[in-house]
Amino acid sequence: MKLQDTEQALLENNSAAEEESRNLRTKRCAKKRDWCEKTENCCCPMKCIYAWYNGQSSCDYTISKLWTTCPK
């Protein structure tokens, strides 16, 4: 799944309950390592995921570097 697909899926999931569940969804995503091919040493840093999800940072560089180094 590409970064743009992930971003689009998150944008499409906007709902009234988003504010209540946003942190749970972020933790679940990070725990399952859904980004970065589910490879532990390619997993996105937790702080980066929180900052990106909460709109404090884009993490584009970090995520793009991880994507290019993860095994397919």
Secondary structure, DSSP 8 states (H G I E B T S, - for coil): --HHHHHHHHHHT--TTHHHHHHHHHHHHHHHTTTGGG-GGG---HHHHHHHHTTS---HHHHHHHHHHS--
